Amino acid sequence: MIDQPPEPALTPACMQVLLRVWDYLDGRLAPEEMQSLRTHLDECAPCLRYELFQASYMKAMASRRATRGAPWHIRAKVTDMLDSAMAEAAEL
């Protein structure tokens, strides 16, 4: 077995990036939080790579999103199923 260097421990700032990157990419953080994460990303190459990967993933998923909704009969079936589930839950 080849000895490998240990993985560096995550700093609290890195942990915040891991926990908040989706909110950051969606612009759902307060301005001071956005700036704090941006500052960290500018200074931390591993976190920047993580952010770029997540951003490319979001872009890829957005490009795959259906432009049209489901056919009317599928929407009707799903709506009926949801209505039935809600009625059953209300009876409990």
N, C-alpha and C positions, 0 to 999 in steps of 0.2 A: 504494500500500500504506500502511496506517495504522500508524504507530509505536505499539507497545505496550510497556508497562514490562516489564522482564525478570522472569521468574519468580524468586521468592526461593529461595535455595539451601536445601536441607534441612539442618537441624542434625542432629548425632548423635542427639539425643533424638527428633527427628521420625523419623529412620531406624529407630530401635528400635520406634516405634509401628507403622510400616509392616511391619516384619519380625515383630512379636510380637502384632499385634492379634487374630489368631485364637486364639492361646494365651491371651491376656488374656480374651477373650470366653468362652472355654471354661473359664476358671478353672484353667488348667493351669500357672500361673506360681507361683513361690514368693511368699509374702506380701510380702516387701520389693520384689520386681519388680512385683507388682500395684500396690502403693502408688506406686512410682516412675512407672509408666505413668499411673496415675490422676491424679497430681499434674501431669504434663505435659499430659494431656488437659484438665484444668481450666484450664490457662494458655494453651493453644494452640488457637485457633479452627479452623484448617484441619485439625489432627489430630482434634479433637473431631468435626468434620463427617465425616471419614473413618471414625472409629469408629462413629458413629451410622449411616452408610450400611452398613457391614459388619454391624452388629447387625441392621438391618432386613432385609438380604439373608439372614442366617442364619435369622431368624424366618420369612421368606417360604418359604425352602427347607424348613424344618421343617414348615410347614403343608401343604406339597405332598407330604411323605413318605407313602408308601403305608402304610396301617394293616394291611394283610394282606400276607403273603408271596406269592410266585409260586405258581401252581397246581402240584400235585404232579408232573405230567409235565414241566413246565419245570425244576423243581428237580432231578428225576431226570436229565434230559438234561445239565444243567450239571454235576452231580456226576460223571456218567460221563465227561464231557469233561475235568474236572479230574483225575480218577483216571488217565485215559489219558495226560495230559500229565505227571503226576508219574512214572508208570511209564517213559515215554520219557526223562525227565530222569535217572532213576536208572540207566538203561542207559548213559548217556554217561559 
